[in-house]
Amino acid sequence: MKRLIFILLVTIPFAGISQQKFNLRNLLENGKVKVYNRTATLSDDASKEAIYLTEAAGEGIAWLNGVNFSEGTIEVDLKGKDEYQKSFIGIAFHGQNDSTYDAVYFRPFNFRTTDSVRHIHAVQYISHPQYPWKKLRDEQNAKYEKEVNPAPDPNQWFHARIVVKNDQVAVYVDGAQKPSLTVQKLNKNKNGAIGLWVGDGAGGTFANLSITQK
């Protein structure tokens, strides 16, 4: 009887939870990535199994074929650059199509800036098409974008953990216990596609994507 109780205590907390880990290079090589408004290439960064989305006008997304996300945790390694207005990189989720999705993205060039206004514009939540960044900043400044603490090196890899639960989105960076950004979702979409996201004129490098959800 004691042994049976022990087994139940160990296994029940993990019931119904699934974790998917993705080798992005393999997905790209096997045609498992659908790219919108960008070109995806294998990264020349030897430190990680990474892919690169090229620079281009407009926003670009690399959707993962057949991957649906509702709520849970998205983790990914990201690498942008410290070049003003040239680095916007993040994750799109609850994607309905190429123009309707939520996203969390970063502006690495604002991570360690000494400009106090730019510094609080380091991580951003958006909900397209109704709530792009400009509308949110103009109407609710500083609510949907914040500083990143601790501030990563803008030219190096950093790790993002995005937790989506009960219509709340929380963003943690580089193992921080306190979120850099916490917001309520701005639409009613409960599930959809996952994509690698880059902003207007920007490219970026992605690796070690994992998704944990019930």
Buried (B, 14 or more C-beta within 10 A) or exposed (E): EEEEEEEEEEEEEEEEEEEEEBBBBEBBEEEBBBBBBBEBEEBEBEEBBBBBBBBBEEBBBBBBEEBEBEBBBBBBBBBBBBEEEBBBBBBBBBBBEBEBBBBBBBBBBBBBBEEEEBBBBBBBBBBBEEBEBEEBBEEEEEEBBBBBBEBBEBBEBBBBBBBBEEEEBBBBBBEBEEBBBBBEBBBEBEEBBBBBBBBEBBBBBBBBBBBBBE
